Amino acid sequence: MANPNFIDYVKMNCRSGNGGPGSAHFLRSRMEAKGGPDGGDGGRGGHIIAKANKQLWTLLHLKYSKHVKAEHGVSGSGSLSTGANGKDKYLEVPLGTIVKNAETGEFICEITEEGQERIIAKGGKGGLGNNHFKSSVRQSPKYAQPGEEGIEEWFILELKVLADVGLVGFPNAGKSTLLSVISAAKPEIADYPFTTLTPNLGMVRYRDNRSFVVADIPGIIEGAHEGKGLGLRFLRHIERNSILLFLVPADSDDIKKEYNVLLNELGQYNPELLDKSKILVISKSDMLDEELKDEIKQDLPNIDFVFISSIVQSGLMELKDLIWKKIDI
């Protein structure tokens, strides 16, 4: 089953606060019954702000927050007193979140660093008090500006998993098994397609206390770029990975053909994915002898490759060395 706690897509209505109106107040005191204008400005309306939180890994907490509102600014008052700003509304999101306008598809921002904040809906400006409108010919203006209205828009928040390495392969290629033996991650493993329905992240320890992050993402099927299978829901997570690790089992009918199908799906979805560093991993290679390996090597694509077996844990250190070499370039 899919993990119900992993939510990577949320559509929500956000409304920033209205600016407070300026004041049309006049100075009144025991010493001065009819003083000049001293109306203060209205306060700014509250912003809607997306804020990074590295402790989060899903948008689940925003799933039922369909309508989010910031506070309105407070009216200005006499003695040139400015009204208080409306309280901002923060949307805490995991690293790797993209915000887009739901109506136009316009890209607003992406959140990639801890503590990063981006205003996605600005609060309205506060109106000017009547003090701003006095002049030599108009010494007692009886009007002030109203506050500017806030913004109301529908936004889409999409999470793209942040990892150094993305595991790419057909369903049941052995991606989850590999992740489980090279990291502390415990993904669901079974001998049927689409065991992995949500991304799994694993921290892989390397030499000299170094480490890197690997993402096991739902398997590709032919036509995934058109939305078949898990389709686009899967493919957007690949965009974040700096290295793509193509996993093809040794018992595949045609390893090179299978690799080319996977590569084509990525290219059809986003041609920029083809520029990423790539490694071909032939899994389940414990069933091969050296003669078969030499035969297979003759027909492999012209990229870095390694034979591994997650079951007998062979070739894993060689794979880590190759990954680190590409990370450290």
Long-range contacts (C-beta under 8 A, 24 or more apart in sequence): 1-197, 2-197, 2-198, 3-197, 3-198, 5-58, 5-60, 6-57, 6-58, 6-60, 6-198, 6-199, 7-58, 7-59, 7-60, 7-62, 7-63, 7-159, 8-58, 8-59, 8-158, 8-159, 8-160, 8-161, 8-198, 8-199, 8-233, 8-237, 9-59, 9-156, 9-157, 9-158, 9-159, 9-233, 10-59, 10-62, 10-63, 10-65, 10-156, 10-157, 11-66, 11-102, 11-154, 11-155, 11-156, 11-157, 12-62, 12-65, 12-66, 12-67, 12-68, 12-154, 12-155, 12-157, 13-66, 13-67, 13-68, 13-152, 13-153, 13-154, 13-155, 14-48, 14-68, 14-69, 14-89, 14-91, 14-120, 14-121, 14-151, 14-152, 14-153, 14-154, 14-155, 15-48, 15-67, 15-68, 15-69, 15-70, 15-121, 15-150, 15-151, 15-152, 16-45, 16-46, 16-47, 16-48, 16-70, 16-121, 16-122, 16-123, 16-124, 16-150, 16-151, 16-152, 17-44, 17-45, 17-46, 17-47, 17-69, 17-70, 17-71, 17-72, 17-73, 17-86, 17-87, 17-123, 17-124, 17-150, 18-45, 18-72, 18-73, 18-86, 18-123, 18-124, 18-147, 18-148, 18-149, 18-150, 19-43, 19-44, 19-45, 19-72, 19-73, 19-123, 19-124, 19-125, 19-126, 19-127, 19-147, 19-148, 19-149, 19-150, 20-44, 20-45, 20-72, 20-73, 20-74, 20-75, 20-76, 20-83, 20-84, 20-86, 20-126, 20-127, 20-147, 21-75, 21-76, 21-126, 21-127, 21-144, 21-145, 21-146, 21-147, 22-75, 22-76, 22-126, 22-127, 22-128, 22-129, 22-130, 22-132, 22-144, 22-145, 22-146, 22-147, 23-75, 23-76, 23-77, 23-78, 23-81, 23-129, 23-130, 23-144, 24-129, 24-130, 24-141, 24-142, 24-143, 24-144, 25-76, 25-77, 25-78, 25-79, 25-129, 25-130, 26-78, 26-130, 26-140, 27-78, 27-79, 28-78, 36-131, 36-134, 36-139, 36-140, 37-129, 37-130, 37-131, 37-133, 37-134, 37-140, 37-141, 38-78, 38-79, 38-80, 38-129, 38-131, 39-76, 39-77, 39-78, 39-80, 39-129, 39-130, 39-131, 39-144, 40-76, 40-77, 40-78, 40-79, 40-80, 40-81, 40-82, 40-83, 40-129, 40-131, 41-76, 41-82, 41-83, 41-126, 41-127, 41-128, 41-129, 41-132, 42-73, 42-74, 42-75, 42-76, 42-82, 42-83, 42-126, 42-127, 42-129, 42-145, 42-147, 43-73, 43-74, 43-75, 43-76, 43-82, 43-83, 43-84, 43-85, 43-86, 43-126, 44-73, 44-85, 44-86, 44-123, 44-124, 44-125, 44-126, 45-70, 45-71, 45-72, 45-73, 45-85, 45-86, 45-123, 45-124, 45-125, 45-126, 45-147, 45-148, 45-150, 46-70, 46-71, 46-72, 46-73, 46-85, 46-86, 46-87, 46-88, 46-89, 46-123, 46-150, 47-88, 47-89, 47-119, 47-121, 47-122, 47-123, 48-88, 48-89, 48-91, 48-119, 48-120, 48-121, 49-88, 49-89, 49-90, 49-91, 49-117, 49-118, 49-119, 49-120, 50-90, 50-91, 50-93, 50-97, 50-99, 50-109, 50-111, 50-117, 50-118, 50-120, 50-157, 51-90, 51-91, 51-92, 51-93, 51-111, 51-115, 51-116, 51-117, 52-92, 52-93, 52-94, 52-95, 52-97, 52-111, 52-112, 52-113, 52-114, 52-115, 52-116, 52-117, 53-92, 53-93, 53-94, 53-114, 54-94, 54-95, 54-114, 56-92, 56-93, 56-94, 57-94, 57-201, 58-94, 58-159, 59-93, 59-94, 59-97, 59-157, 59-159, 61-92, 62-91, 62-93, 62-157, 65-91, 70-121, 70-123, 70-150, 72-147, 72-150, 73-123, 73-124, 73-126, 73-147, 75-147, 76-126, 76-127, 76-129, 76-144, 80-129, 80-131, 82-126, 83-126, 85-123, 85-126, 86-123, 88-123, 90-117, 91-120, 91-157, 93-157, 93-159, 94-159, 95-162, 96-159, 96-160, 96-161, 96-162, 96-240, 97-157, 97-158, 97-159, 97-160, 98-157, 98-158, 98-159, 98-160, 99-155, 99-156, 99-157, 100-155, 100-156, 100-158, 101-153, 101-154, 101-155, 101-156, 102-153, 102-154, 102-155, 102-156, 103-153, 103-154, 108-155, 112-162, 120-155, 121-150, 121-151, 121-152, 121-153, 121-155, 122-150, 122-151, 123-150, 124-148, 124-149, 124-150, 124-151, 158-236, 160-236, 160-237, 160-239, 160-240, 161-199, 161-201, 161-215, 161-217, 161-237, 161-240, 161-241, 162-213, 162-240, 163-201, 163-213, 163-214, 163-215, 163-240, 163-241, 164-212, 164-213, 164-214, 164-241, 164-242, 164-243, 164-323, 164-327, 165-212, 165-213, 165-214, 165-215, 165-241, 165-242, 165-243, 165-244, 165-245, 165-323, 166-214, 166-215, 166-217, 166-237, 166-238, 166-240, 166-241, 166-243, 166-244, 166-245, 167-214, 167-215, 167-216, 167-217, 167-245, 167-247, 168-217, 168-220, 168-238, 168-244, 168-245, 168-246, 168-247, 168-262, 168-266, 169-219, 169-220, 169-246, 169-247, 169-248, 169-262, 170-219, 170-220, 170-221, 170-258, 170-262, 171-195, 171-218, 171-219, 171-221, 171-229, 172-219, 173-219, 173-247, 173-248, 173-249, 173-283, 174-247, 174-249, 174-283, 174-284, 174-310, 175-216, 175-217, 175-219, 175-247, 176-200, 176-216, 177-283, 177-310, 177-311, 178-216, 178-247, 178-281, 178-283, 178-308, 178-310, 179-214, 179-216, 180-310, 181-310, 181-313, 181-316, 182-214, 182-316, 182-319, 182-320, 183-214, 185-216, 187-216, 193-219, 194-218, 194-219, 194-229, 194-230, 197-230, 199-237, 204-320, 204-323, 206-320, 206-324, 207-324, 210-324, 212-323, 212-324, 212-327, 214-245, 215-241, 220-262, 220-265, 220-266, 222-261, 222-265, 223-265, 224-265, 224-269, 225-265, 225-266, 225-268, 225-269, 226-268, 232-269, 235-265, 235-266, 235-269, 235-270, 238-266, 238-269, 238-273, 239-270, 239-272, 239-273, 241-276, 242-276, 242-277, 242-326, 242-327, 243-276, 243-277, 243-278, 243-279, 243-323, 243-326, 243-327, 244-273, 244-276, 244-277, 244-278, 244-279, 245-278, 245-279, 245-281, 245-323, 246-278, 246-279, 246-280, 246-281, 247-281, 247-283, 248-280, 248-281, 248-282, 248-283, 249-282, 249-283, 249-284, 250-282, 250-283, 250-284, 250-285, 250-287, 250-288, 250-296, 250-307, 251-284, 251-287, 255-280, 255-282, 255-296, 255-299, 255-300, 256-299, 256-300, 256-301, 259-301, 260-301, 277-326, 277-329, 278-303, 278-304, 279-303, 279-304, 279-305, 279-306, 279-319, 279-322, 279-323, 279-326, 280-304, 280-305, 280-306, 281-305, 281-306, 281-307, 281-308, 281-319, 282-306, 282-307, 282-308, 283-308, 283-309, 283-310, 284-309, 284-310, 284-311, 285-309, 285-314, 285-315, 286-311, 286-312, 286-314
